[in-house]
Amino acid sequence: MSAQGGDEAVTQRLWREAGLRVVPGRYLARDQTDGSNPGLGFIRVAMVHDQETTAEALHRLVAVLG
């Protein structure tokens, strides 16, 4: 995600350009005592729809992020 601008930037881009709702990984993890966050640089993608809808969403994700 860092090559794409970071997890928050990717999340916003996927929403704007592909209509996909994902969550920045850092939102789902606690900051560690050293200040790091194990979720930083990742996104959370929940695949909760039928196979056809999920496949379409993944194609859109790849189209945006390449």
MOPAC internal coordinates of N, CA, C and O (Angstrom, degrees):
PM7 1SCF
backbone

  N    0.0000 0     0.00 0     0.00 0    0    0    0
  C    1.4263 1     0.00 0     0.00 0    1    0    0
  C    1.5254 1   111.52 1     0.00 0    2    1    0
  O    1.2310 1   120.20 1   154.63 1    3    2    1
  N    1.3275 1   117.22 1   -25.37 1    3    2    1
  C    1.4629 1   118.53 1  -177.70 1    5    3    2
  C    1.5292 1   111.52 1   -64.03 1    6    5    3
  O    1.2310 1   120.08 1   145.31 1    7    6    5
  N    1.3181 1   117.46 1   -34.69 1    7    6    5
  C    1.4684 1   120.47 1   178.01 1    9    7    6
  C    1.5268 1   111.68 1   -67.99 1   10    9    7
  O    1.2310 1   120.30 1   161.79 1   11   10    9
  N    1.3227 1   117.04 1   -18.21 1   11   10    9
  C    1.4631 1   122.70 1  -179.82 1   13   11   10
  C    1.5334 1   112.01 1  -100.96 1   14   13   11
  O    1.2310 1   120.09 1  -174.70 1   15   14   13
  N    1.3339 1   117.44 1     5.30 1   15   14   13
  C    1.4552 1   120.72 1   177.91 1   17   15   14
  C    1.5159 1   114.80 1   107.23 1   18   17   15
  O    1.2310 1   119.74 1   179.77 1   19   18   17
  N    1.3232 1   118.10 1    -0.23 1   19   18   17
  C    1.4574 1   121.73 1   179.33 1   21   19   18
  C    1.5125 1   112.18 1   105.82 1   22   21   19
  O    1.2310 1   121.42 1   -14.54 1   23   22   21
  N    1.3261 1   114.89 1   165.46 1   23   22   21
  C    1.4649 1   120.24 1  -174.06 1   25   23   22
  C    1.5248 1   112.92 1   -65.32 1   26   25   23
  O    1.2310 1   119.39 1   141.60 1   27   26   25
  N    1.3185 1   118.77 1   -38.40 1   27   26   25
  C    1.4663 1   119.77 1   178.46 1   29   27   26
  C    1.5218 1   111.39 1   -68.48 1   30   29   27
  O    1.2310 1   120.24 1   137.88 1   31   30   29
  N    1.3237 1   117.15 1   -42.12 1   31   30   29
  C    1.4666 1   120.95 1   179.46 1   33   31   30
  C    1.5265 1   110.88 1   -63.34 1   34   33   31
  O    1.2310 1   120.28 1   138.87 1   35   34   33
  N    1.3190 1   117.07 1   -41.13 1   35   34   33
  C    1.4592 1   120.91 1   179.12 1   37   35   34
  C    1.5224 1   110.19 1   -64.94 1   38   37   35
  O    1.2310 1   120.59 1   138.44 1   39   38   37
  N    1.3228 1   116.49 1   -41.56 1   39   38   37
  C    1.4617 1   120.86 1   178.35 1   41   39   38
  C    1.5253 1   110.81 1   -58.03 1   42   41   39
  O    1.2310 1   120.46 1   132.31 1   43   42   41
  N    1.3150 1   116.73 1   -47.69 1   43   42   41
  C    1.4650 1   121.03 1   179.81 1   45   43   42
  C    1.5232 1   111.28 1   -65.50 1   46   45   43
  O    1.2310 1   120.64 1   138.78 1   47   46   45
  N    1.3005 1   116.38 1   -41.22 1   47   46   45
  C    1.4722 1   120.58 1  -179.73 1   49   47   46
  C    1.5241 1   111.47 1   -63.94 1   50   49   47
  O    1.2310 1   120.32 1   136.26 1   51   50   49
  N    1.3293 1   117.00 1   -43.74 1   51   50   49
  C    1.4648 1   119.99 1   179.18 1   53   51   50
  C    1.5276 1   111.46 1   -63.48 1   54   53   51
  O    1.2310 1   120.20 1   144.58 1   55   54   53
  N    1.3171 1   117.21 1   -35.42 1   55   54   53
  C    1.4659 1   120.12 1   177.56 1   57   55   54
  C    1.5226 1   110.11 1   -67.95 1   58   57   55
  O    1.2310 1   120.34 1   130.86 1   59   58   57
  N    1.3342 1   116.96 1   -49.14 1   59   58   57
  C    1.4684 1   121.10 1  -176.99 1   61   59   58
  C    1.5224 1   112.50 1   -66.44 1   62   61   59
  O    1.2310 1   120.29 1   134.56 1   63   62   61
  N    1.3224 1   117.05 1   -45.44 1   63   62   61
  C    1.4588 1   120.60 1  -170.85 1   65   63   62
  C    1.5256 1   114.80 1   -92.42 1   66   65   63
  O    1.2310 1   119.82 1   156.60 1   67   66   65
  N    1.3305 1   117.95 1   -23.40 1   67   66   65
  C    1.4582 1   119.71 1  -175.14 1   69   67   66
  C    1.5244 1   113.70 1  -128.81 1   70   69   67
  O    1.2310 1   120.27 1   175.79 1   71   70   69
  N    1.3282 1   117.09 1    -4.21 1   71   70   69
  C    1.4594 1   119.43 1  -179.10 1   73   71   70
  C    1.5171 1   113.15 1    67.85 1   74   73   71
  O    1.2310 1   120.34 1  -153.54 1   75   74   73
  N    1.3339 1   116.96 1    26.46 1   75   74   73
  C    1.4598 1   121.34 1  -178.87 1   77   75   74
  C    1.5261 1   109.88 1  -103.05 1   78   77   75
  O    1.2310 1   121.07 1   -45.63 1   79   78   77
  N    1.3175 1   115.57 1   134.37 1   79   78   77
  C    1.4598 1   121.01 1   177.44 1   81   79   78
  C    1.5150 1   108.74 1  -102.92 1   82   81   79
  O    1.2310 1   121.10 1   -68.57 1   83   82   81
  N    1.3164 1   115.51 1   111.43 1   83   82   81
  C    1.4586 1   122.81 1   175.02 1   85   83   82
  C    1.5242 1   107.13 1  -126.53 1   86   85   83
  O    1.2310 1   120.23 1    -8.91 1   87   86   85
  N    1.3158 1   117.16 1   171.09 1   87   86   85
  C    1.4578 1   121.82 1  -177.24 1   89   87   86
  C    1.5281 1   109.11 1  -122.14 1   90   89   87
  O    1.2310 1   120.16 1   -44.48 1   91   90   89
  N    1.3446 1   117.30 1   135.52 1   91   90   89
  C    1.4589 1   119.02 1   174.59 1   93   91   90
  C    1.5260 1   110.34 1   -60.36 1   94   93   91
  O    1.2310 1   120.44 1   -45.08 1   95   94   93
  N    1.3017 1   116.76 1   134.92 1   95   94   93
  C    1.4593 1   120.91 1  -178.13 1   97   95   94
  C    1.5093 1   114.07 1   -57.65 1   98   97   95
  O    1.2310 1   120.38 1   145.68 1   99   98   97
  N    1.3215 1   116.89 1   -34.32 1   99   98   97
  C    1.4751 1   119.75 1  -177.99 1  101   99   98
  C    1.5207 1   111.87 1   -64.46 1  102  101   99
  O    1.2310 1   119.89 1   157.72 1  103  102  101
  N    1.3362 1   117.82 1   -22.28 1  103  102  101
  C    1.4637 1   120.69 1   179.01 1  105  103  102
  C    1.5257 1   111.89 1   -72.78 1  106  105  103
  O    1.2310 1   120.42 1   161.57 1  107  106  105
  N    1.3177 1   116.80 1   -18.43 1  107  106  105
  C    1.4622 1   121.21 1  -174.64 1  109  107  106
  C    1.5239 1   113.44 1  -104.12 1  110  109  107
  O    1.2310 1   120.58 1  -177.02 1  111  110  109
  N    1.3274 1   116.49 1     2.98 1  111  110  109
  C    1.4624 1   120.14 1  -179.00 1  113  111  110
  C    1.5300 1   109.29 1  -129.62 1  114  113  111
  O    1.2310 1   121.04 1   -26.44 1  115  114  113
  N    1.2908 1   115.62 1   153.56 1  115  114  113
  C    1.4687 1   120.68 1   178.20 1  117  115  114
  C    1.5171 1   110.07 1   -86.83 1  118  117  115
  O    1.2310 1   121.57 1   -34.21 1  119  118  117
  N    1.3345 1   114.59 1   145.79 1  119  118  117
  C    1.4555 1   118.75 1   171.15 1  121  119  118
  C    1.5216 1   108.45 1   -64.55 1  122  121  119
  O    1.2310 1   120.82 1   -41.37 1  123  122  121
  N    1.3139 1   116.04 1   138.63 1  123  122  121
  C    1.4523 1   121.89 1   179.92 1  125  123  122
  C    1.5330 1   109.74 1   -84.17 1  126  125  123
  O    1.2310 1   120.49 1   -10.52 1  127  126  125
  N    1.3083 1   116.67 1   169.48 1  127  126  125
  C    1.4611 1   120.42 1  -178.89 1  129  127  126
  C    1.5257 1   112.04 1   -62.01 1  130  129  127
  O    1.2310 1   120.26 1   153.86 1  131  130  129
  N    1.3189 1   117.10 1   -26.14 1  131  130  129
  C    1.4686 1   120.32 1   178.58 1  133  131  130
  C    1.5330 1   112.24 1   -86.11 1  134  133  131
  O    1.2310 1   120.21 1  -176.29 1  135  134  133
  N    1.3475 1   117.20 1     3.71 1  135  134  133
  C    1.4575 1   121.82 1   178.64 1  137  135  134
  C    1.5164 1   114.41 1    90.46 1  138  137  135
  O    1.2310 1   120.10 1   172.26 1  139  138  137
  N    1.3170 1   117.41 1    -7.74 1  139  138  137
  C    1.4667 1   120.32 1   179.39 1  141  139  138
  C    1.5263 1   110.24 1   -78.90 1  142  141  139
  O    1.2310 1   120.89 1   -16.75 1  143  142  141
  N    1.3062 1   115.91 1   163.25 1  143  142  141
  C    1.4574 1   121.65 1   177.38 1  145  143  142
  C    1.5230 1   106.98 1  -133.16 1  146  145  143
  O    1.2310 1   119.50 1   -62.69 1  147  146  145
  N    1.3400 1   118.56 1   117.31 1  147  146  145
  C    1.4565 1   120.89 1  -176.25 1  149  147  146
  C    1.5262 1   114.24 1   -64.67 1  150  149  147
  O    1.2310 1   119.87 1   163.73 1  151  150  149
  N    1.3221 1   117.85 1   -16.27 1  151  150  149
  C    1.4599 1   120.52 1   179.03 1  153  151  150
  C    1.5195 1   113.46 1   -90.90 1  154  153  151
  O    1.2310 1   120.53 1   169.56 1  155  154  153
  N    1.3163 1   116.59 1   -10.44 1  155  154  153
  C    1.4575 1   121.58 1  -177.85 1  157  155  154
  C    1.5286 1   110.17 1   -59.24 1  158  157  155
  O    1.2310 1   120.81 1   -50.30 1  159  158  157
  N    1.3125 1   116.07 1   129.70 1  159  158  157
  C    1.4598 1   120.08 1   178.51 1  161  159  158
  C    1.5159 1   114.13 1    91.54 1  162  161  159
  O    1.2310 1   120.33 1  -173.89 1  163  162  161
  N    1.3252 1   116.98 1     6.11 1  163  162  161
  C    1.4598 1   121.34 1   178.37 1  165  163  162
  C    1.5241 1   108.69 1  -124.49 1  166  165  163
  O    1.2310 1   120.86 1   -17.23 1  167  166  165
  N    1.3199 1   115.96 1   162.77 1  167  166  165
  C    1.4563 1   120.95 1   170.76 1  169  167  166
  C    1.5152 1   108.12 1  -125.74 1  170  169  167
  O    1.2310 1   121.17 1   -24.93 1  171  170  169
  N    1.3201 1   115.37 1   155.07 1  171  170  169
  C    1.4691 1   121.40 1   177.12 1  173  171  170
  C    1.5181 1   107.54 1  -103.00 1  174  173  171
  O    1.2310 1   120.95 1   -56.38 1  175  174  173
  N    1.3139 1   115.78 1   123.62 1  175  174  173
  C    1.4581 1   122.38 1   177.83 1  177  175  174
  C    1.5245 1   106.90 1  -118.06 1  178  177  175
  O    1.2310 1   120.14 1   -61.19 1  179  178  177
  N    1.3201 1   117.34 1   118.81 1  179  178  177
  C    1.4626 1   121.54 1   177.77 1  181  179  178
  C    1.5249 1   108.42 1  -100.72 1  182  181  179
  O    1.2310 1   120.81 1   -56.30 1  183  182  181
  N    1.3030 1   116.07 1   123.70 1  183  182  181
  C    1.4683 1   121.29 1   179.47 1  185  183  182
  C    1.5201 1   108.09 1  -102.87 1  186  185  183
  O    1.2310 1   121.53 1   -88.13 1  187  186  185
  N    1.3364 1   114.67 1    91.87 1  187  186  185
  C    1.4646 1   119.45 1  -171.54 1  189  187  186
  C    1.5225 1   113.77 1  -115.61 1  190  189  187
  O    1.2310 1   120.34 1   179.82 1  191  190  189
  N    1.3128 1   116.96 1    -0.18 1  191  190  189
  C    1.4610 1   120.18 1  -179.26 1  193  191  190
  C    1.5277 1   110.37 1   -98.94 1  194  193  191
  O    1.2310 1   121.30 1     0.01 1  195  194  193
  N    1.3020 1   115.11 1  -179.99 1  195  194  193
  C    1.4604 1   119.99 1   177.42 1  197  195  194
  C    1.5357 1   109.78 1   -64.06 1  198  197  195
  O    1.2310 1   120.96 1   -12.15 1  199  198  197
  N    1.3080 1   115.77 1   167.85 1  199  198  197
  C    1.4645 1   121.68 1  -174.29 1  201  199  198
  C    1.5315 1   112.40 1   -59.55 1  202  201  199
  O    1.2310 1   119.64 1   138.76 1  203  202  201
  N    1.3042 1   118.30 1   -41.24 1  203  202  201
  C    1.4636 1   121.90 1  -178.74 1  205  203  202
  C    1.5258 1   111.73 1   -64.79 1  206  205  203
  O    1.2310 1   120.30 1   134.47 1  207  206  205
  N    1.3183 1   117.03 1   -45.53 1  207  206  205
  C    1.4629 1   121.52 1   179.40 1  209  207  206
  C    1.5242 1   110.76 1   -65.98 1  210  209  207
  O    1.2310 1   120.37 1   138.45 1  211  210  209
  N    1.3228 1   116.90 1   -41.55 1  211  210  209
  C    1.4539 1   121.39 1   178.42 1  213  211  210
  C    1.5245 1   110.67 1   -63.13 1  214  213  211
  O    1.2310 1   120.08 1   136.63 1  215  214  213
  N    1.3197 1   117.45 1   -43.37 1  215  214  213
  C    1.4681 1   120.99 1   178.89 1  217  215  214
  C    1.5250 1   110.79 1   -61.38 1  218  217  215
  O    1.2310 1   120.14 1   136.85 1  219  218  217
  N    1.3219 1   117.34 1   -43.15 1  219  218  217
  C    1.4642 1   120.94 1   178.25 1  221  219  218
  C    1.5243 1   110.92 1   -61.28 1  222  221  219
  O    1.2310 1   120.27 1   136.36 1  223  222  221
  N    1.3278 1   117.09 1   -43.64 1  223  222  221
  C    1.4622 1   121.10 1   179.20 1  225  223  222
  C    1.5276 1   111.20 1   -62.63 1  226  225  223
  O    1.2310 1   120.37 1   138.57 1  227  226  225
  N    1.3136 1   116.90 1   -41.43 1  227  226  225
  C    1.4624 1   119.89 1   178.96 1  229  227  226
  C    1.5241 1   111.22 1   -66.33 1  230  229  227
  O    1.2310 1   119.93 1   143.42 1  231  230  229
  N    1.3149 1   117.73 1   -36.58 1  231  230  229
  C    1.4726 1   120.50 1   176.01 1  233  231  230
  C    1.5283 1   110.28 1   -63.41 1  234  233  231
  O    1.2310 1   120.06 1   139.01 1  235  234  233
  N    1.3232 1   117.49 1   -40.99 1  235  234  233
  C    1.4602 1   120.95 1   178.00 1  237  235  234
  C    1.5224 1   111.21 1   -66.28 1  238  237  235
  O    1.2310 1   120.43 1   140.96 1  239  238  237
  N    1.3351 1   116.78 1   -39.04 1  239  238  237
  C    1.4612 1   120.60 1   177.46 1  241  239  238
  C    1.5260 1   110.75 1   -60.22 1  242  241  239
  O    1.2310 1   120.81 1   133.10 1  243  242  241
  N    1.3202 1   116.05 1   -46.90 1  243  242  241
  C    1.4658 1   120.54 1   179.95 1  245  243  242
  C    1.5385 1   110.55 1   -65.76 1  246  245  243
  O    1.2310 1   120.16 1   142.66 1  247  246  245
  N    1.3067 1   117.29 1   -37.34 1  247  246  245
  C    1.4684 1   120.61 1   179.31 1  249  247  246
  C    1.5246 1   111.32 1   -62.03 1  250  249  247
  O    1.2310 1   120.17 1   143.43 1  251  250  249
  N    1.3069 1   117.27 1   -36.57 1  251  250  249
  C    1.4659 1   120.85 1  -178.98 1  253  251  250
  C    1.5327 1   111.01 1   -80.19 1  254  253  251
  O    1.2310 1   120.34 1   135.72 1  255  254  253
  N    1.3079 1   116.95 1   -44.28 1  255  254  253
  C    1.4642 1   119.97 1  -174.08 1  257  255  254
  C    1.5245 1   113.94 1   -93.05 1  258  257  255
  O    1.2310 1   121.24 1   163.90 1  259  258  257
  N    1.3460 1   115.23 1   -16.10 1  259  258  257
  C    1.4603 1   120.89 1   177.97 1  261  259  258
  C    1.4552 1   113.20 1    58.08 1  262  261  259
  O    1.2310 1   120.10 1   180.00 1  263  262  261

